[in-house]
Amino acid sequence: MPRFDPRSYPGPRPAGPVLVCDGEVVALDLDLDAWVGAARPHAGADAPGAAAPVLRRPGEVRFSVAYGSNASPGRLHDKGLDADGAVLLPARLRGYVPAFEARRTGYGAVPLTLVPEPGAVTDTWVLGLPAVATALLDRTEGRVPDHTPERVLAEEADGRFAPPGTYQLGRVGEVVVAGRWLLADALAYLPGRATRIQCDPRGRWRRWPEVDQTAARAHLERGGPSRPAPPVAAPVFGPWPPTPLR
């Protein structure tokens, strides 16, 4: 799998439900239970009799709304989030839209965040990871309360990790997953307290995909307008809660 290209942010999406494992992307048959089952070895897609990879760590999967680069398999691989398997499933979110922030990431892209928009319907993705991977996911999104200055500098230079406080975990209400399941109170990474969002002269959010990465960069470079992100209505503190698909 090629490395994630910041110029393509938020990056290529899969054509349908997939499992990403060690840089390999495999189409997922949602009528099978194996994708949330126990681990089994595989010798690679081209090996005779090879089995498709599954989540290697049995146990409950944690789901979150993936509206930015976390819905791009290449970026998941760059972050190391596919080491034990990562599931991407299509989903529909109501009441929020992805809009471009007024900053660049450490790896050079202008990122998206979710902002409330009454009546909006957004077709997006959910990311499913083994529960043990949520600590790494939190670090990559800057949801880490205690960082030494040395660690902050090292992680910002790495390009995989957002500065502390960049995002916070919050609840965004019901999300329909693959047209067959429901996340009754879905989680998403929402803007940190200091986040500003790109807007037009009338104050309307500059949303993706109406605005692409090239236009978002140009807006930032010419000092286009921005305004503070709305406060997160239902933040989540402490460890990740369970996120059952119903």
N, C-alpha and C positions, 0 to 999 in steps of 0.2 A: 504494500500500500504506500503511495507517495506521501511525503510529509504535507501537512496542512499549509496551504498558501494563504497568508493574511489578506492578499488582494482579492481572494474569493469569498471572504467572510460574508455571511455566516457559514459558507461552505456548502459543498454538494450534499444533498439529502439522498437517502436510499430510496429505491423505487417502491418499497413496501416494508413490512416487518422484517427485521434482520437481527442476527446476533453477531457481534463483533468480538473476535477472540484472537489475541496476539497478532493483530494486523490483518486477519482474515475476516471477510464479510460473507456471511452465509444467510440465504433467505430462510425465513422462519415459517414453519407450518403451524399456524395457531390452533389447529385441531389436535395437535399432539401435546402431551403433558411433559415431554422430555426437556423442553426449554427451561423449566423451573425444577428439574429433577436433580438427582445426585450426579456427581461427576463421572465421566467415563473417558478413557484416553482416546485420542485420535492421532492418526499419522499424517494428516494433511489431506487436502481435498483431492489430490491427484493420486494418492496411494491406493493400490487395489484393496477394496473392501473397507476403506476408511469411513469412519462414522463422522457425521457432522459434529462440530464442537458444541458443547453445552456449557452452561454456567458451571465452573469447576468447584465452587463451594456450595454445598447444599444448604438449604435454609431459606429464610424469607428474603424476597427481593424487595429493595426499596426503590420507589418510583418518584420521579420529579418531572415537572414540565421542562422540556428541552427546546427552547425557542431560538437559541443562538448557536454557537459553534458546538455545543454539546450534542446537537442533533447531527453532526457531521462525523462519520466514522473515522476519518483521518485525524481529526482533532482529538477524539477519544483515545486513539492509539498514541498520539504524541504525548498526551498527559499520563499515559500508563494506566488509564482506567479500564482498558480491555484485557488486562492480564488474567483476570479470573472470569471473563465474559461480561459483556454489556449488551443489553437488549434495547432496541429502538422500535417503538410502536407508534403508528399514527394516532393522533388524538385531536379532539376539538375542545377548545377553551372559550368560555364566554365572559365578557366584561373586561377583557384586557387586550392590549395590542403591543407588539414589539416595536420599540422606537430607538433611534440611534442616540447614544450618549455624546456628550461634548468633550470627549477625551480619546486618547489612543491607549491601547493595551501595551504591555511590555513586549509583545511580539509583533506590534505594528499595526493592528487592525483598529478600526473604530467599532466598538462593540454595541450590541443591543441590550436593552433591558425591557422589562414588562411594566407598562403603566396602565392604570384603570381607564376604561372607556365604556361608559354605559351603552348597552345594546350591541357592542361589538361581538363578532364571532370570528375566532382565529383558528385556522387549521394548522396544527403544529405536530409535535412529537412528545412522547414521554420516554425518559431514559430509565431503565431498570438496572440496578447494580446489586451485587451481594451486599448484605448489611455491613460487612467488614470494610467495604470500599468507600463508605460515606465519609470517613475521616479524610481520605485523600481528595475526594470531590470537594469537601469543604475548604481544604487548603487551596485548591486550584481556583476557587471562587472568592477567596479572601474572607471566608467565614471562620476566622480563627481569632479568638479573643486575646490569647497570650503569645506574643512573639518577642523574642529578643531583637534588638536593632540589627545584629549581625545576621540573624536568620532572615529578617525582612529583606535586607540588601541582597543576600544570596538568592532568595527565591524570586525577587523581582528581576534580577539579571538572568535567571533561568528561562523565563518566558512562559513557563507552564502555570505559574502561580500569580494570582492577583494580589495586590497589597491588602493587608488586613482592613476590614471595614468596607471593601468594595461592594460586596453584596451581603444581604441577610436573607435567611430562610423565612418564608412566609406562606400563608395559606391563601389559595386563590379560588376556592369553591369547587364545584363539581366539574370534572373533566371526563368526557366520554372517550374511551380508549378502543381503537380498532372497531368501532361501531358495535361492540359486544360487551364491554366491561365499563364499570364506573369507578373512578376515584372520587369518593364522596367529598373529600376535603383535601384537594391536591396540594402538594408543596411545589414551590418554585423559588429560585434565587431572584430576589427583588432588590431594587436599588438601595445602596447605602445612603446614610444621612447626608453626605456631601455631594451626592450625584446630581449632575445637571444634564438635561435632555435637550437635544436639538429641537428647535421649533422654527416655524416660518414667521414672517413679520406680523401675522395675526395671532401668534401664540399657539398655533396648532402643531401637534407633535409631528416630527418627520419620521414616518413609519417605514418599516420594511414589509413587503418588497416594493412598495411604491417608490421608495428611495433606496438606491443600491450603495455598495461600498464606495464606489468612485465618487458619487455625489456626496456621500457623508464625509469623505475626506476633504473634498473641495469646500464644503460648508465650514468645516473646522479650520481649514487653512486660511480662509478669508475672514475669519472671526464672525461667522454668522450667529444669529441670536440663539439663546438657549434659556431655559428656566429650570428651577429646582424640580426634582422628581417629587411626586406626591408622597406623603408619608405612608409607610406600610401599615395597612389596617390590622392585620393579624399576624404579627411576627411569631416565629417559633424559636425558643431559647433552649439551650442544652442539647442533649443527644437527639438524633433523628427518631421520630415516632414511627411506628409501623404504618405502611401505606398499602393496605390490601386492595386488590382488584375485586370488585363485587359484580 
